[in-house]
Amino acid sequence: MLRNKGHSSKQDNLAVTAVALQDHIVHDLQLQNLSIADSSKTKVQKTENRSKSLRRNTKALIDTGLKKTTQGGPKVEDPEKEYVLDPKPPPLTLAQKLGLFDPPPLPLSADEWARVKQRSVEQGDSTQPCPICREEFGLHPQVFNVLLSCSHVFHRACLQAFEKFTNKKTCPLCRKNQYQTRVICDGARLFKIKCATRIQASWRGHVVRRWYRDLRRTVPPTDAKLRRKFFEAKVMVPSKVAVSVCKRKSESWLM
């Protein structure tokens, strides 16, 4: 009897372990935990929950014809505000509770994100193009740079496409699993500085070229041949004007 009980308990433990492994693999292959995957499903769920809550909290209202005065204007969000993209961590699977797999890491704190960002700045990731598409970071929300917890930086749209293609949450460079993501605006800030530098350089070039043309038109050169051409051009301008005036007068007399 004792042998049968021990054998049955081992079989039960083996069955529980097998079920836990299968459940963990199924949860691991799903895309629900991706940080920046397509949020269409979550949006539908949110709208359904919102409609249910509205149905529960419906109350009769009397229209008095008076409008509420809102204090202050509309709130303008800071375009350079940094925020975390990861949803809330999922509950532990049975395999993680049994110790078969390591639990997911806890969300990084503000100080930890600051250290990760400092390491990324020292590496100069935001100054270089995106490692996936090899294009610069810009001002559009889809091309904002997304900082990973492994300190690598990518385009938001590129990382989203990579997650959908690989069906995994793995860093394209260092292959770290289950990374955390945060939107930073260092690339957009550097892009603004670069655009301002280009505009200033083109304007300074335009001013210098215009000043040089005026200088060539007013100051005679020191070389003898160039000086002769300069004064010939100066004399030719009024002579051409005089010839054109005489031609007009002669044509008017003939008519």
QUIGIZI-V97921 format. One record per residue. N is the residue number from 1. PSI is psi in whole degrees, 0 to 359 (none if undefined). Layout:
N,PSI
N,PSI
This chain:
1,318
2,322
3,319
4,320
5,317
6,322
7,320
8,323
9,322
10,320
11,320
12,317
13,321
14,321
15,317
16,319
17,318
18,317
19,319
20,319
21,317
22,317
23,320
24,320
25,319
26,316
27,327
28,330
29,350
30,156
31,11
32,336
33,5
34,142
35,319
36,33
37,175
38,125
39,23
40,320
41,316
42,326
43,319
44,317
45,320
46,318
47,322
48,315
49,323
50,319
51,322
52,318
53,325
54,323
55,323
56,321
57,25
58,133
59,153
60,132
61,146
62,126
63,111
64,352
65,357
66,137
67,141
68,134
69,120
70,128
71,128
72,167
73,185
74,145
75,130
76,119
77,146
78,119
79,341
80,24
81,133
82,142
83,158
84,137
85,343
86,138
87,182
88,143
89,139
90,160
91,156
92,139
93,169
94,324
95,323
96,325
97,326
98,353
99,13
100,330
101,154
102,140
103,157
104,150
105,152
106,154
107,141
108,145
109,176
110,321
111,320
112,320
113,324
114,320
115,321
116,318
117,321
118,321
119,323
120,322
121,319
122,327
123,341
124,35
125,323
126,336
127,343
128,160
129,168
130,131
131,341
132,307
133,351
134,34
135,158
136,160
137,141
138,201
139,345
140,144
141,330
142,340
143,18
144,153
145,132
146,122
147,128
148,160
149,348
150,9
151,12
152,153
153,137
154,167
155,147
156,315
157,322
158,317
159,323
160,316
161,322
162,320
163,320
164,322
165,315
166,345
167,26
168,163
169,79
170,136
171,131
172,340
173,303
174,356
175,30
176,134
177,150
178,53
179,166
180,149
181,150
182,132
183,125
184,158
185,23
186,319
187,318
188,322
189,318
190,326
191,320
192,316
193,319
194,318
195,317
196,322
197,319
198,319
199,315
200,321
201,318
202,322
203,318
204,321
205,320
206,317
207,317
208,319
209,319
210,319
211,321
212,323
213,317
214,322
215,316
216,331
217,335
218,325
219,123
220,146
221,164
222,335
223,143
224,313
225,315
226,325
227,319
228,315
229,323
230,313
231,329
232,317
233,323
234,321
235,326
236,330
237,308
238,328
239,320
240,322
241,318
242,319
243,316
244,324
245,316
246,323
247,319
248,319
249,319
250,321
251,323
252,325
253,320
254,327
255,none
